[in-house]
């Protein structure tokens, strides 16, 4: 992912420094090696899939977890420093490399002896996590980093997205999915540099009726949906500073213009889907298609979407994240792993002192 020089990571002028990357690449593997040696690969995956333990991992190599460049750097160092004996694999990466997950998973499945069913589940999990955060959680942020970390039993997904110079971090862990559903509050946490006034989050528990409404109205004939679109256009407020089809989270999505791909609507219209997740998984169903279905649900079924942003600000998140007892235990396990790691003694003492001060309020 990152080999030399400095790299810009998109909106917000985020950069990775070569010197810093070298330092983290030297310090991280002994910590990971010790942690997996004592607590196993599945708990390490739980660590990177949970915001609070992940932030402690960042701090263990002197990185602030609220900085998008630092997160990208840590993920890059983890990928480049992987050891076969750890029993884990990391697929994905920055920008276009996030689309290489299927091939990387297939290669890893061969190396790790995973079954076809396990590989298929990993590929589906990666794809759905990305689609949820890019399509179903409509907060205006666009993904530019996606990695899935997995072993033979568990997986975690880390995703970064940006909007107008602000960054947002999404954490997933397979053990936290409710009934293996990707569309019912699936995140272990969403951290952000800013909170949006409007977020059309289809995965929010408050929007379960909206999910059902979308599945219901998509069964309507195309002609009925086109008639609604015509009425919508006549009654829609003109927004001089808003481009059609580019909902940003700063305008009420029920009032913002919507751009519709009628070829996609024709593809899904009249079909019966067993769940909202099945509808979301259809290739071509994007954020504007979902928003149009939400508008139809509002008009025909009287369903009022819940529009609250579920993210937490980076600076205010720790107090809430510390309430997760399992996350606290994993964070303390990381300290134990560092205590018996092979990093230099002086560095180990300084790291433990710093992290103990960070974790002490949780005890």
C-alpha positions in Angstrom: 0.0 0.0 0.0 2.7 2.5 0.9 6.4 2.0 0.2 8.2 5.4 0.0 7.9 9.1 -0.1 4.8 11.0 1.1 1.4 10.2 -0.2 -1.7 12.4 -0.2 -4.8 10.7 0.9 -7.5 12.7 -0.7 -9.7 15.5 0.7 -8.4 17.2 3.8 -4.7 17.2 2.7 -3.9 14.0 4.6 -0.3 12.8 4.1 1.8 9.8 5.2 5.4 10.5 6.0 8.1 8.0 5.0 10.1 8.4 8.2 7.0 7.9 10.4 5.9 4.9 8.3 9.3 3.3 8.8 9.1 3.8 12.6 5.6 2.3 12.8 6.6 -0.6 10.6 9.4 -1.5 13.0 7.3 -1.1 16.2 4.0 -2.7 15.2 4.9 -6.3 14.2 6.4 -7.2 17.7 3.3 -5.9 19.4 1.0 -7.8 17.0 3.1 -10.9 17.3 2.9 -10.8 21.1 -0.8 -10.1 21.2 -1.7 -13.0 18.8 0.8 -15.3 20.7 -1.0 -14.7 24.0 -4.6 -14.0 23.0 -5.0 -15.5 19.5 -5.8 -14.2 16.1 -9.6 -13.9 16.7 -9.1 -11.5 19.6 -6.7 -9.4 17.5 -9.4 -9.1 14.8 -11.8 -8.0 17.6 -9.2 -5.4 18.6 -9.0 -3.8 15.1 -12.8 -4.1 14.7 -13.6 -2.1 17.8 -13.0 1.7 18.0 -11.6 1.9 21.6 -9.1 -1.0 21.4 -8.1 0.2 17.9 -7.4 3.6 19.2 -5.2 2.1 21.9 -3.3 0.1 19.3 -2.7 3.4 17.4 -1.5 5.1 20.6 0.9 2.1 21.2 2.9 3.2 18.2 2.6 6.9 18.9 -0.3 7.6 16.5 -3.4 9.5 17.2 -6.4 7.5 16.1 -8.4 10.6 15.2 -6.1 11.4 12.3 -7.1 9.8 9.0 -3.5 9.7 7.8 -2.4 7.9 10.9 -5.1 5.2 10.4 -4.1 4.7 6.8 -0.5 4.5 7.9 -1.2 1.9 10.6 -3.3 -0.2 8.2 -0.5 0.0 5.6 2.1 -1.1 8.1 0.0 -4.0 9.2 -0.5 -5.2 5.6 3.1 -4.9 4.7 4.3 -6.5 7.9 2.0 -9.6 7.9 3.5 -12.9 9.1 2.2 -16.2 8.0 2.3 -17.6 11.6 -0.2 -14.9 12.8 -2.9 -16.8 11.0 -4.6 -13.6 9.8 -4.8 -11.8 6.4 -5.6 -8.2 5.4 -7.3 -7.5 2.1 -8.2 -4.2 0.4 -6.4 -0.8 0.7 -6.6 2.8 -0.4 -8.6 4.0 -3.4 -8.8 1.5 -6.2 -7.0 -1.2 -4.1 -10.2 -1.5 -2.0 -11.7 -3.2 -5.1 -9.1 -6.0 -5.1 -10.6 -7.7 -2.0 -12.3 -10.6 -3.9 -9.0 -11.7 -5.6 -7.0 -11.2 -2.4 -9.5 -13.2 -0.4 -9.4 -16.0 -2.9 -5.6 -16.1 -2.7 -5.7 -16.0 1.1 -8.3 -18.8 1.2 -5.9 -21.0 -0.7 -3.0 -20.2 1.6 -5.1 -20.5 4.8 -7.1 -23.6 3.8 -10.4 -21.9 3.9 -13.5 -23.5 2.3 -15.3 -22.0 -0.7 -18.2 -21.1 1.6 -15.8 -19.3 4.0 -14.3 -17.3 1.1 -17.7 -16.5 -0.3 -18.8 -15.2 3.1 -15.7 -13.0 3.5 -16.2 -11.5 0.0 -19.9 -10.9 0.7 -19.1 -9.3 4.1 -16.5 -7.0 2.6 -18.8 -5.9 -0.2 -21.8 -5.4 2.0 -19.9 -3.4 4.6 -18.7 -1.1 1.8 -22.1 -0.8 0.3 -23.8 0.0 3.6 -21.4 2.8 4.4 -21.3 4.2 0.9 -25.0 3.7 0.0 -27.3 2.8 3.0 -25.7 5.3 5.5 -26.3 8.5 3.6 -24.1 11.0 5.4 -22.4 12.6 2.4 -19.0 10.9 3.2 -17.4 8.9 0.4 -15.1 5.9 1.1 -11.5 5.9 0.1 -10.1 3.3 2.4 -11.5 -0.2 2.9 -9.7 -3.2 4.5 -11.0 -6.5 5.8 -8.9 -8.3 8.4 -9.8 -11.9 8.9 -8.8 -15.4 10.1 -10.5 -18.7 9.7 -13.4 -17.7 12.1 -13.8 -13.9 12.4 -13.4 -10.7 10.3 -13.2 -7.0 11.0 -13.7 -4.1 8.5 -12.1 -0.6 8.8 -13.3 2.1 6.5 -12.4 5.7 6.1 -14.4 8.3 4.2 -14.2 12.0 3.5 -16.4 15.0 2.9 -15.3 18.7 2.5 -12.1 18.1 4.3 -13.6 16.1 7.2 -13.0 12.5 7.8 -15.2 9.6 9.2 -14.1 6.2 10.5 -16.4 3.1 10.4 -15.6 0.0 12.4 -17.2 -3.5 11.9 -16.7 -6.8 13.6 -18.4 -10.0 12.6 -19.1 -11.0 16.2 -21.2 -7.9 16.7 -23.6 -8.4 13.7 -27.1 -9.1 14.9 -28.2 -12.4 13.3 -25.6 -11.9 10.6 -27.6 -8.9 9.3 -25.7 -6.0 7.7 -28.6 -3.7 7.8 -29.5 -3.5 11.5 -27.1 -1.1 13.3 -24.1 -3.3 12.2 -21.2 -1.0 13.3 -19.2 -1.4 16.4 -18.7 2.4 16.0 -18.7 5.4 13.7 -16.3 8.2 14.6 -16.2 11.5 12.8 -14.6 15.0 12.8 -18.1 16.6 12.3 -21.7 15.7 12.9 -24.1 16.1 10.0 -27.5 17.8 10.6 -29.2 15.2 8.4 -28.2 11.6 7.8 -30.5 9.1 6.1 -29.3 6.0 7.8 -31.3 3.1 6.5 -29.6 0.7 9.0 -30.8 2.7 12.1 -33.2 0.7 14.2 -35.6 3.7 14.0 -35.7 3.1 10.2 -36.7 -0.5 10.2 -40.2 0.6 9.0 -38.5 2.5 6.2 -36.6 -0.6 5.2 -39.9 -2.5 4.9 -41.4 0.4 3.0 -38.7 0.4 0.4 -39.1 -3.3 -0.1 -42.9 -2.7 -0.5 -42.8 0.2 -2.9 -40.2 -1.4 -5.1 -42.8 -4.0 -6.0 -44.9 -1.2 -7.5 -45.0 -1.0 -11.3 -42.5 1.4 -13.0 -45.4 3.5 -14.3 -46.6 4.3 -10.7 -43.0 5.3 -9.6 -42.6 7.5 -12.7 -45.9 9.2 -11.9 -44.7 10.0 -8.4 -41.4 11.3 -9.8 -43.3 13.7 -12.0 -45.3 15.1 -9.1 -42.1 15.3 -7.0 -40.4 17.4 -9.7 -43.4 19.8 -9.8 -43.5 20.3 -6.0 -39.8 20.2 -5.2 -38.1 23.3 -3.8 -35.3 24.6 -6.0 -32.0 24.7 -4.1 -29.6 27.2 -5.8 -26.6 25.8 -4.0 -27.4 22.1 -4.4 -26.7 19.9 -7.4 -29.3 17.2 -8.3 -28.3 13.8 -7.1 -25.5 14.8 -4.7 -27.1 14.6 -1.3 -24.4 15.8 1.2 -26.1 15.4 4.6 -26.4 19.1 4.9 -30.0 19.3 3.4 -33.1 17.4 4.4 -33.1 14.4 2.1 -36.9 14.7 1.7 -36.5 18.1 0.2 -33.3 17.6 -1.8 -33.5 16.9 -5.6 -33.0 13.2 -6.5 -31.5 11.8 -9.6 -33.0 8.5 -10.7 -31.6 5.8 -13.0 -34.7 4.4 -14.6 -32.8 1.4 -15.9 -32.0 0.4 -12.3 -35.6 1.0 -11.2 -36.8 -1.1 -14.2 -34.4 -3.9 -13.0 -35.8 -4.0 -9.5 -39.4 -2.8 -9.9 -42.1 -5.4 -9.6 -39.8 -7.8 -7.8 -40.4 -9.3 -4.4 -37.4 -9.1 -2.1 -37.3 -11.1 1.2 -35.4 -8.3 3.0 -34.0 -4.8 2.7 -30.5 -6.4 2.7 -31.4 -8.5 -0.4 -32.5 -5.3 -2.2 -29.4 -3.4 -1.1 -27.2 -6.2 -2.4 -28.6 -5.9 -6.0 -25.9 -4.6 -8.3 -26.6 -1.0 -9.4 -28.8 -0.1 -6.4 -27.1 3.1 -5.2 -27.8 5.9 -2.8 -30.1 7.9 -5.1 -32.2 4.8 -5.8 -32.6 4.1 -2.1 -33.4 7.8 -1.4 -36.1 7.7 -4.1 -37.6 4.6 -2.6 -37.5 6.4 0.8 -39.4 9.3 -0.8 -41.9 6.9 -2.3 -42.4 5.2 1.1 -42.9 8.6 2.7 -45.5 9.6 0.1 -47.4 6.3 -0.4 -47.0 4.7 3.1 -46.7 7.7 5.3 -43.3 6.5 6.7 -41.3 9.3 8.3 -37.5 8.7 8.0 -35.3 9.0 11.0 -32.6 11.5 10.1 -30.2 11.6 13.1 -26.5 11.2 12.6 -25.4 8.1 14.7 -21.7 9.1 14.5 -19.7 10.3 17.6 -17.1 13.0 17.5 -13.6 11.7 17.9 -12.9 13.9 20.9 -16.1 13.0 22.7 -16.2 9.3 21.8 -13.8 7.8 24.4 -16.2 8.2 27.4 -18.9 6.4 25.5 -16.7 3.7 24.0 -15.2 2.9 27.4 -18.7 1.7 28.5 -18.2 -1.4 26.4 -16.8 -3.9 28.9 -15.6 -6.3 26.2 -13.7 -3.5 24.4 -12.1 -2.5 27.7 -10.9 -6.0 28.3 -9.4 -6.3 24.8 -7.6 -2.9 25.4 -6.1 -4.1 28.7 -5.1 -7.4 27.0 -3.2 -5.2 24.5 -1.2 -3.7 27.4 -0.4 -7.2 28.6 0.8 -8.2 25.2 3.0 -5.1 25.0 4.4 -5.8 28.5 5.8 -9.1 27.2 6.7 -8.1 23.7 10.1 -7.9 22.1 10.2 -4.1 21.6 13.2 -2.4 23.3 12.9 -2.1 27.1 13.0 1.7 27.3 10.4 2.0 24.5 8.2 -0.7 26.2 8.2 1.1 29.5 7.4 4.5 28.0 4.6 2.9 26.0 3.1 1.1 28.9 3.2 4.2 31.1 1.4 6.2 28.4 -1.2 3.6 27.8 -1.9 2.9 31.4 -2.6 6.6 32.0 -5.0 6.4 29.0 -6.8 3.4 30.2 -6.8 4.0 34.0 -10.2 5.8 34.0 -11.9 2.7 32.7 -10.8 0.5 35.6 
